[in-house]
Amino acid sequence: MAHAAPHIANDKGTERIFVGVKELQCMGARPPFDHPHVFLDMGGDSQLLCPYCSTLFIYDPRLAENETDPPGAIVTADAA
């Protein structure tokens, strides 16, 4: 069963967000301040820069799929 890549919002405008996944969708900030929602895949790397908002996403295997550091960056369907 395929899993959906989590949407991540950088509402605080931090330079980097640690994530527990290597595939994600960056949306910049939450609407109405979002940018085009872009799918990002780190592949064999452990970090990736969003081409729209320049947020650096860093994979941290200690985090669960639904965790980020700083906390609260994952957008749920009811909050999107």
N, C-alpha and C positions, 0 to 999 in steps of 0.2 A: 504494500500500500504506500503510495507516494504521500509525502508530507508537504504542507504548504510552507513556503519560506515566510517567516514572520515579517510584518511591516515594522519598521523602526523609525521613530521620529526623534529628531534632535531639537526639541523645544528650547533647551537651555543654551544651545549654540556651543557646546563643548567641542574641543578639538578632536577628541577621540572617545569612542564608545567600545567597551569590551563586551563581546557577545559570546554566547555558548553554541553558536551555529556558524557554518561556513557559507551558507546560502541565505540571503536575506533580501528584502526590498526596502530601499531607502526612500523616504518621502520628504526629506528635509525636516520641516516642522509640521505640526498638525494643521489641517485646513483652518483658515484660508491662506496660510503662509507656506503651504507645501510647494514642492517642485514636482515635475513629472516623476511618478513612482517608478523607480528603476530597479530591475533585478540585478543583484550582485552575487558573484560566485568566486570565492577565494581559491577554489581548486586546491592545489598542493601548497599554496602559500598560507601564512598565518595572519595576514593583514591586507586591507584593501581600502583605497581611497574612493569616495563617491565622486564621480565626475561633475555633479551638479553643485553640491554644497561643500565639498572638500572635507567632509567628516571622515576621519580615519577609523575604520572598523578593525578591531583586533580580536582574533579568536582566542578565547580563554577556556580550555577544556574543563576547568573547575566549575564553570557556570552551566546551569541547566539550559535546555533549549528555550525556555521562557524567561530567562534572566539576562539582565544587562548591568553593566557598571559604567556610569551611574545608573541606579535603578529607575524603572518606570518608563523606559524608552520604547518598549514593545507596545504597539497599538492593537487593541482588541477590536473586533468587528463592530461592537456597539459604540466605540469611541472614535472610529475612523471618519 
